[in-house]
Amino acid sequence: MGGTSKGERRRQELVTAAAALLRSGGFDAVRHRAVAERAGLPLASTTYYFSSLEELVTAAVERTGRDELAEIRAQLDALPDGVLSTDELVELVLDQLIGPESRAGGLDAALLRYERLVGAGRRPYLAPLMRRLRDEFDGLIAEILSRAGRPRDPVAVRDLVSLVDGAVVSALIEADPDPRAAGREVLLRTLRPDGGRRPTGAEP
């Protein structure tokens, strides 16, 4: 359905609206009526172009993931040629995992991102897409690390992501007003050449 150029444009308008709702309000915000209203299209258009709410949600998740990848890719490509500094590396990885909007601080941006990820896990139909997106996200993080002269194999990249995720989730549980700072701290500690260990005999 929607094979014509007009039909495809309408479908993409609905996907764009659904993705915006997903990013701002999570899965509960993606409903046929809300998507149609945001897109400025008749309610019937959502059921015409999408056979089920699951199909619409899947399209929204994929668009959101692709947009987030493109945002970080654009940031990486805009940096001058050469080796990334540690600060550039850390902030790009945090943008990838928590979102650029988390740079402003506060709980909301990080909460929305992680609630969405956990919510995807409660929807088995999203599992194949989430695996593909995770591989692409990890691949971009690996590229960022390589640009900073700190290459990691896929297992090490996944371990690094897990460490940052764990730190951020712990901060969210404790209602830390700046969960990004928690992710930054563990990332810097992990990336230090000495692994964050103090020299023997150093003061605690």
N, C-alpha and C positions, 0 to 999 in steps of 0.2 A: 504494500500500500504506500501511497505517497511517492510514486515513482517520478512524477513530474517535477520540474524545477520549483514550481510554486509549492507543491506538496512537500518537497524536501526542505524548503525554507521554513515552512510551518512546523515541520517535525523538529528541525534544529532550534527554532524559537522555543518550543516546548521543552526540549532538552536543556537549553540555556536557562530557562526559568526554573526547571526542576533542580539543576545544579546549584543555582543561586540560593534556592530555599534550603537545600541540603547543607550548604556551607554555613548558612546563617542560623538555621534552626534544627539541623539534624534530620534523622529519618522521619520523625513524626510530622515534620513540616511538609513533606512531599506527599500531597494528596491531589487527586484529579482536579478538584475545584480550585485549590490554591495555585496549582501550576497553570491552569487555564487563565485564571485572573491575572497572575503575574505576567503571562505572555500576551495578555490582551486578546485572547482567542476564545471561541465558544467552548463551553464545557465538553460538548460532544467531540471536539477535536482530539481530546486526550485518549478517548476510547477508539477513535478512528485510526490514529497513528500508533497506538500501543495496545496490544491485546490484553494486557493485564497491568495492575499496579506494579507487579514485580518487574516487568519489562521496562516500565518507566523509571523505576528506582535504579535498575541496573544501568540504564543509559545515563542517569544523573551521576551515579558513582564513577562511571568511566570518564565522563566529561570532567568531573571534578578532579580526578586523578591526573588526567592528561593536562588539564590547566595548571595544576600545581607543579607537575614536572616541567612544563614549559616556562613557568615563572622562574624556577631555579636555574634552568638551562639559560634563560636570557640573562640572569644575573652573572652566571659563570662566564658566558661569552662576552659580556660587557667589561670584564676585568682585563687589565693590560696583560699582554703576553708575558710569560715567565712564571716562575714558581710562586704559588700563593703563599702569603704570610700565614702564620698560625692563626692570627685573629680572623683573617678572611676565611680560612678553612673552617674554623669553628662556627662562625656565624652562618656560613652557607649550609653546613650540615644541620644546624639547628633550624634554619629556615625550611630545610627539606623535611625534617621530622616534626616540627611543631607549627610551622607556617610563618611567613614573613610578618604577618599581623601580630605575632607574639612579641615582636621587637618593642612594641609600645608598652609591654608589661601587663600585669593583671592576669586574672585567672581565666577570663571568658574564652579567649582565643584558643588556649591550650585545652581547656575543658571540651570545647566544641570539637576540636580535632580528635581527641582521644575517645570521646563519647561516640563519634562517628565510626572510628575504627572498631571499638568494642561492639557497636551496634551492627556492623557488617558481619561480625562473627556469629551473631544471633540469627543471621539470615543465610542458611546454607546455600541458597541459589546464587549467592554472590561469591562463593569460595573460589571457583576457577578464575574469575576476574581479579579478585584480590591477590591471588598468587601471581598472576601475570604482572599486575601493577607493582607488587612488592619486588619482584625481580628487576623491574625497570627502575624503581626507586633505589634499590641497592646498587644497581649498575651505575647510576648517576653519582651516588655517594662514593663509590670506588673511583670514579673519574675525578671527583673533587680531591680525594686523598692523593691520587697520583699526581695531580697538578701541584699539590703542596709538597711533593717529594716524600710522601708517606704511603706508598702503595700497600694494599691489603688484599689478600685473597678473599673469595666470596664468604668463606666461613668466618674469617676475621671481621669482615664488614658486618655480617649479621650479628656477631658478638658485640661489636661496637654499638650498633643500633639498639640492641637489647639493653645494654648498659644505660644509654641515654634515656630510652623509654622508661626503664625502671626508676631512674632518678626523677624524671618528670612526673610519673604516676605517683611516686611517694610524696612529692611536693604537693600534688593536687589533693591527695588524701589528707594532708596536713593543712590544706587551705593556705599554702605558701602564696603570698601576693605576687611572687615572681618565679613561677616554675621554670621559666627559661634559664634563669640564673643557676638553678640546680642542674639542669642539663649541661650548661656551659662548664660548670665546675668539674663534673665527672669526665667530660670530654677533654678538657685541658689536662686533667690529672692522667688520663689514659694515654694522651698523645705525647707527654713529656718523655724525652729519651730515657730518663731513669725510672719511668713508670710512677713518678710521684714519690719515690722513696727518698728519705733524707740521708745525706752522707753519714757514715759511721761516726759517732761522736758529736753529731750536730745537736744543738739545743732543740728540745721538743717545741 
